[in-house]
Amino acid sequence: MRPAGVLIPAESGKGRLQAGFGQIEAGVMKAGMVAEATCISKPWVIIPLVVTDVQDYIAAGQVQAGQQLIELQNVQKPGSILAFLEPLYKDGLEGVTPGSSCIVNAYTSNLKTWMVRFRG
């Protein structure tokens, strides 16, 4: 399959972030957790967030435009837990460009979980 492009809804990436956390965090990532992010497109700003949803499965393969289906046995790193985050305050993501690389920290009552990079 060689698609000519990928269709992305006009509102995609606006108003919420998606972050990938390591599988070890699967047991602690829950909706309602507080988090914070900083993004390259809005440097030196910490954005307070709340986890609104956590994907309940880990994708084994992904389809990318212009490439092949990635098989699990060919992947060196394990899949990640996808969390959906929204700003704690109104207009909290104003100035963050959709698709921007960010760093997110999410907090529980007993430990801190983190991720290195994600696409917003």
PyMOL commands that set and color helices and strands:
alter all, ss='L'
color gray80, all
select helices_A, chain A and resi 23-27+72-74
alter helices_A, ss='H'
color red, helices_A
select strands_A, chain A and resi 17-21+34-39+42-54+81-87+101-107+112-114+118-119
alter strands_A, ss='S'
color yellow, strands_A
deselect
rebuild
show_as cartoon
